[in-house]
Amino acid sequence: MKILFIGGTGTISMAITRLLCEQGHELYLLNRGSRNASLPENVKLIRADIGSEAEVAEKLEGMSFDCVGEFIGFVPEQLERDFRLFSGKTGQFIYISSASAYRKPMQGYVITEETPLENPYWEYSRNKKACEEYLMERCRKEGFPVTIVRPSHTYDERSVPLGVHGNGGSWQVVKRIMEGKPVIIHGDGTSLWTITHNSDFAKAYAGLIGNPKAIGEAFHITSDESVSWNEIYGYIAEAVGKELKPCYVSSRTLADLSSYDFVGSLIGDKANSVVFDNSKVKALVPDFKAEVSAREGIKRTVEYILAHPEYQTEDEEFDRWCDKVAALVTGLKEGF
């Protein structure tokens, strides 16, 4: 098939890009070219900023596609632009939304695609819901061939999945574990979470491309494995051969005492126990099975980051913040 991705080199999309190229599809990536160095040789690049609609329209003049994948649309205005660019020019438009848009607080811990989208804690999630609503309206009223895909916590070899981290990403937490420092874990670490390796996500996504039964439908794609945050952080410590020294702090306290957006990322997402029912996507992609366990995926990621210093981004501000929080928690415990 002839496929265009808007983006194509991010955490979620890179694995799909690689898989589609292995499968022999004619794949185009439309992006600014800043992360294209490790792409497969048979990818066709269209260098442009999707935010420059006139430039993109000119470069795509006369082209049509079997599928267009949108990975970097976050607000409805961007999807309105996409509709103008691709209406009548693609057989399918797959939009990456977010499972964080599902209702919070949870009402029952098993999530299906019928779970309402209602997250009062995170603007990011509310914007994703608004994008979905706009696209589905275009689908109903004008036949725009939309498929919605909702990933949850998807990761790759470049970043370790975490609950609490700073603006610099995951490395500083890995480094703290290696140095024997206390590591901040939200709550008591026992809530359940689902992390999905991007290579597994790619298999289900690829199976939806060109499937007429996917048009006008929404699917989440996740692993079937649910693990506690204590297990996740324990796997990181195991991978670096160090003892984990957890420092437990309630999500509400972290949100109240920090300048980091823990209201959205924790209370609106990771502090909730979640188990996903993937029956819907498996009905259309029956051979889909997430095969990379949390333990194995984290081990691979840690090993990759340790071997690639370019992904070891120091975050001294977050490190100091962790020290302050840990000292405060220790002081409170000693006061009782």
C-alpha positions as CSV (number, residue, x, y, z in Angstrom):
1,M,0.0,0.0,0.0
2,K,1.0,3.6,-0.4
3,I,1.1,5.2,3.0
4,L,2.0,8.6,4.4
5,F,3.0,9.3,8.0
6,I,2.9,12.8,9.5
7,G,6.0,12.4,11.7
8,G,7.1,8.8,11.7
9,T,10.2,8.9,13.9
10,G,8.7,9.2,17.4
11,T,8.5,6.7,20.1
12,I,5.3,5.1,18.8
13,S,5.7,5.7,15.1
14,M,9.3,4.6,14.5
15,A,8.5,0.9,15.1
16,I,5.6,1.1,12.8
17,T,7.8,2.8,10.1
18,R,10.3,0.0,10.4
19,L,7.7,-2.7,10.3
20,L,5.9,-1.3,7.2
21,C,9.1,-1.0,5.4
22,E,9.9,-4.6,6.2
23,Q,6.5,-5.6,4.8
24,G,7.3,-3.9,1.5
25,H,4.8,-1.0,1.6
26,E,5.5,2.3,-0.1
27,L,6.0,4.6,2.9
28,Y,6.4,8.3,2.9
29,L,7.3,10.4,5.9
30,L,6.4,14.0,6.1
31,N,8.5,15.8,8.7
32,R,11.1,18.4,9.2
33,G,14.0,15.9,8.9
34,S,15.5,16.4,12.4
35,R,15.3,12.7,13.4
36,N,15.6,10.8,10.1
37,A,19.2,9.4,10.4
38,S,18.2,5.9,11.5
39,L,15.3,5.3,9.1
40,P,15.2,2.3,6.7
41,E,16.6,3.0,3.3
42,N,13.4,2.5,1.4
43,V,11.5,5.2,3.3
44,K,10.6,8.2,1.0
45,L,11.0,11.6,2.7
46,I,8.9,14.7,2.2
47,R,10.7,17.4,4.1
48,A,8.2,20.0,5.3
49,D,6.7,21.5,8.5
50,I,3.1,20.2,8.7
51,G,2.3,23.5,10.4
52,S,2.9,25.3,7.1
53,E,-0.2,24.2,5.3
54,A,0.4,25.9,2.0
55,E,3.9,24.4,1.7
56,V,2.6,20.9,2.5
57,A,-0.3,21.3,0.1
58,E,2.2,22.2,-2.7
59,K,4.5,19.3,-2.0
60,L,1.6,16.8,-1.9
61,E,0.0,18.2,-5.1
62,G,-1.4,15.4,-7.2
63,M,-0.6,12.7,-4.6
64,S,-3.1,10.3,-3.0
65,F,-2.6,7.5,-0.4
66,D,-4.2,4.3,0.8
67,C,-3.6,5.5,4.3
68,V,-2.4,8.7,6.1
69,G,-1.2,8.3,9.8
70,E,-1.3,11.4,12.0
71,F,1.0,11.1,15.0
72,I,1.5,14.7,16.1
73,G,-2.0,16.2,16.2
74,F,-2.8,17.5,19.6
75,V,-5.5,20.1,19.2
76,P,-8.6,20.3,16.9
77,E,-7.2,23.1,14.8
78,Q,-4.4,20.7,13.6
79,L,-7.0,18.1,12.6
80,E,-9.0,20.7,10.8
81,R,-5.9,21.4,8.7
82,D,-5.4,17.7,8.1
83,F,-9.0,17.4,6.9
84,R,-8.4,20.2,4.4
85,L,-5.1,18.6,3.2
86,F,-6.3,15.0,2.9
87,S,-10.0,14.9,2.3
88,G,-10.6,13.0,-0.9
89,K,-6.9,12.0,-1.0
90,T,-6.7,9.0,1.3
91,G,-8.6,5.8,1.7
92,Q,-8.0,5.9,5.5
93,F,-6.9,8.4,8.1
94,I,-5.5,6.9,11.3
95,Y,-5.3,9.4,14.2
96,I,-3.2,8.7,17.3
97,S,-5.2,9.8,20.3
98,S,-4.5,8.7,23.9
99,A,-5.9,6.2,26.4
100,S,-5.3,8.9,29.0
101,A,-8.6,10.5,27.8
102,Y,-10.6,7.7,29.4
103,R,-12.7,8.7,32.4
104,K,-10.9,9.7,35.6
105,P,-11.5,8.8,38.3
106,M,-12.0,5.2,37.1
107,Q,-15.4,3.5,37.4
108,G,-14.2,-0.1,37.4
109,Y,-10.6,-0.9,36.5
110,V,-11.1,-2.8,33.2
111,I,-11.1,-0.3,30.3
112,T,-12.9,-1.0,26.9
113,E,-13.4,1.4,24.0
114,E,-16.9,2.0,25.4
115,T,-15.4,3.6,28.6
116,P,-16.4,7.3,28.4
117,L,-13.7,9.9,27.6
118,E,-13.7,12.3,30.5
119,N,-10.5,13.5,32.1
120,P,-10.9,16.7,34.2
121,Y,-7.3,16.6,35.3
122,W,-5.3,16.8,32.1
123,E,-5.7,19.4,29.3
124,Y,-3.7,17.1,27.0
125,S,-6.3,14.4,27.3
126,R,-9.2,16.7,26.9
127,N,-7.7,18.1,23.7
128,K,-7.3,14.5,22.4
129,K,-11.0,13.9,23.1
130,A,-11.9,17.1,21.2
131,C,-9.7,15.9,18.3
132,E,-11.5,12.6,18.2
133,E,-14.9,14.3,18.3
134,Y,-14.0,16.6,15.3
135,L,-12.8,13.7,13.2
136,M,-15.7,11.4,14.0
137,E,-18.0,14.3,13.0
138,R,-16.2,14.6,9.7
139,C,-16.5,10.8,9.3
140,R,-20.3,10.8,9.9
141,K,-21.2,13.9,7.9
142,E,-18.7,13.8,5.0
143,G,-17.4,10.3,4.9
144,F,-13.8,11.1,5.9
145,P,-12.4,7.6,6.5
146,V,-11.2,8.0,10.1
147,T,-9.8,5.3,12.4
148,I,-8.9,6.3,16.0
149,V,-6.1,4.6,17.9
150,R,-5.5,5.2,21.6
151,P,-2.1,4.1,22.9
152,S,-1.5,4.0,26.7
153,H,2.1,4.1,28.0
154,T,4.1,3.1,25.0
155,Y,7.9,3.1,25.1
156,D,11.0,2.2,23.1
157,E,14.7,1.6,23.6
158,R,15.4,5.4,24.1
159,S,13.4,6.0,27.3
160,V,12.6,3.9,30.4
161,P,8.9,4.0,31.4
162,L,8.5,5.8,34.7
163,G,5.7,7.4,36.8
164,V,7.7,10.3,38.2
165,H,10.4,12.1,36.2
166,G,11.6,15.6,35.3
167,N,11.6,17.5,32.1
168,G,14.8,15.8,31.0
169,G,13.3,12.3,30.7
170,S,14.1,9.0,32.4
171,W,17.9,9.0,32.6
172,Q,18.2,10.9,35.9
173,V,16.0,8.3,37.7
174,V,18.1,5.5,36.3
175,K,21.2,7.3,37.5
176,R,19.8,7.8,41.0
177,I,19.1,4.1,41.2
178,M,22.7,3.4,40.1
179,E,24.0,5.8,42.7
180,G,22.0,4.3,45.5
181,K,19.8,7.4,46.0
182,P,16.1,7.4,47.0
183,V,13.7,7.2,44.1
184,I,10.4,8.9,44.2
185,I,7.4,6.5,43.6
186,H,3.9,7.9,43.6
187,G,1.5,6.4,46.1
188,D,2.6,3.1,47.6
189,G,3.7,1.6,44.3
190,T,1.0,-1.1,44.3
191,S,-1.4,0.4,41.7
192,L,-1.5,-1.5,38.4
193,W,-0.1,-0.1,35.2
194,T,0.3,-1.2,31.6
195,I,3.4,-0.5,29.5
196,T,3.6,-1.5,25.9
197,H,6.8,-1.9,23.9
198,N,6.5,0.0,20.6
199,S,7.4,-3.1,18.6
200,D,4.3,-4.8,19.9
201,F,2.1,-1.7,19.3
202,A,3.3,-1.6,15.7
203,K,1.9,-5.1,14.9
204,A,-1.6,-4.1,15.8
205,Y,-1.4,-0.7,14.2
206,A,-0.2,-2.2,10.9
207,G,-3.0,-4.7,11.0
208,L,-5.6,-1.9,11.0
209,I,-4.2,-0.2,7.9
210,G,-6.4,-0.9,4.9
211,N,-9.0,-2.7,7.0
212,P,-12.4,-1.4,6.0
213,K,-13.9,-2.6,9.3
214,A,-11.6,-0.1,11.1
215,I,-13.2,2.9,9.5
216,G,-15.3,5.0,11.9
217,E,-14.1,3.0,14.9
218,A,-11.8,3.6,17.8
219,F,-9.3,1.1,19.3
220,H,-6.8,1.1,22.1
221,I,-3.7,-0.9,21.6
222,T,-1.8,-2.1,24.7
223,S,-0.1,-5.1,26.3
224,D,-2.4,-7.5,28.2
225,E,0.1,-7.5,31.1
226,S,-0.6,-5.3,34.1
227,V,2.2,-4.7,36.6
228,S,2.6,-2.6,39.7
229,W,4.8,0.4,39.8
230,N,7.0,-1.4,42.4
231,E,7.6,-4.0,39.8
232,I,8.4,-1.5,37.1
233,Y,11.0,0.3,39.3
234,G,12.3,-3.0,40.5
235,Y,12.9,-4.2,37.0
236,I,15.0,-1.0,36.4
237,A,17.0,-1.7,39.5
238,E,17.5,-5.3,38.5
239,A,18.7,-4.2,35.0
240,V,21.4,-2.0,36.5
241,G,22.3,-4.5,39.2
242,K,21.5,-2.2,42.1
243,E,19.1,-2.2,45.1
244,L,16.0,-0.1,44.7
245,K,15.5,2.5,47.5
246,P,11.9,3.7,47.1
247,C,10.6,6.9,48.6
248,Y,6.8,6.8,48.5
249,V,4.9,10.0,48.2
250,S,1.1,10.4,47.5
251,S,0.2,11.6,44.0
252,R,-1.8,14.5,45.5
253,T,1.2,15.6,47.6
254,L,3.5,15.5,44.5
255,A,1.0,17.5,42.6
256,D,0.6,20.1,45.3
257,L,4.3,20.5,46.2
258,S,5.8,20.5,42.7
259,S,6.1,22.7,39.7
260,Y,6.0,19.6,37.5
261,D,2.6,18.7,35.9
262,F,1.8,15.8,38.2
263,V,-1.8,16.7,38.3
264,G,-2.2,15.6,34.7
265,S,0.4,12.9,34.5
266,L,-0.4,11.2,37.8
267,I,-3.9,12.1,39.1
268,G,-5.2,12.2,35.5
269,D,-3.3,9.1,34.4
270,K,-0.6,7.0,36.1
271,A,-2.0,7.0,39.7
272,N,-5.0,5.1,38.5
273,S,-4.9,1.3,38.3
274,V,-5.7,0.2,34.7
275,V,-6.3,-3.0,32.9
276,F,-7.1,-2.8,29.2
277,D,-9.4,-5.2,27.3
278,N,-7.9,-5.5,23.8
279,S,-10.7,-7.7,22.4
280,K,-11.8,-5.1,19.9
281,V,-8.4,-4.7,18.1
282,K,-7.8,-8.4,18.3
283,A,-11.0,-9.1,16.5
284,L,-9.7,-7.2,13.5
285,V,-6.0,-8.2,13.9
286,P,-6.3,-11.8,15.2
287,D,-2.6,-12.5,15.1
288,F,-1.8,-9.5,17.4
289,K,-0.2,-10.5,20.6
290,A,2.1,-8.3,22.8
291,E,5.2,-10.4,23.3
292,V,7.6,-8.1,25.1
293,S,7.1,-8.4,28.8
294,A,7.6,-5.4,31.1
295,R,10.6,-7.0,32.6
296,E,12.3,-7.8,29.3
297,G,11.4,-4.5,27.7
298,I,12.9,-2.5,30.5
299,K,16.0,-4.6,30.5
300,R,16.5,-4.0,26.8
301,T,15.9,-0.3,27.2
302,V,18.3,0.1,30.1
303,E,21.0,-1.8,28.2
304,Y,20.5,0.4,25.2
305,I,20.6,3.7,27.1
306,L,23.7,2.6,29.0
307,A,25.4,1.8,25.6
308,H,24.3,5.1,24.0
309,P,25.4,8.2,26.0
310,E,23.4,10.5,23.7
311,Y,20.3,9.3,25.6
312,Q,21.8,10.0,29.1
313,T,20.4,13.5,29.5
314,E,21.3,15.0,32.8
315,D,18.6,16.8,34.8
316,E,20.2,18.4,37.8
317,E,17.1,20.4,38.7
318,F,15.0,17.3,39.0
319,D,17.8,15.5,40.9
320,R,17.9,18.3,43.5
321,W,14.1,18.2,43.8
322,C,14.2,14.5,44.4
323,D,16.8,15.0,47.2
324,K,14.5,17.6,48.8
325,V,11.4,15.4,48.7
326,A,13.3,12.4,50.0
327,A,14.8,14.5,52.9
328,L,11.3,15.8,53.7
329,V,9.8,12.4,53.8
330,T,12.6,11.0,55.9
331,G,12.2,14.0,58.3
332,L,8.5,13.4,58.7
333,K,9.0,9.7,59.4
334,E,11.6,10.5,62.0
335,G,9.2,12.9,63.7
336,F,6.8,10.1,64.6
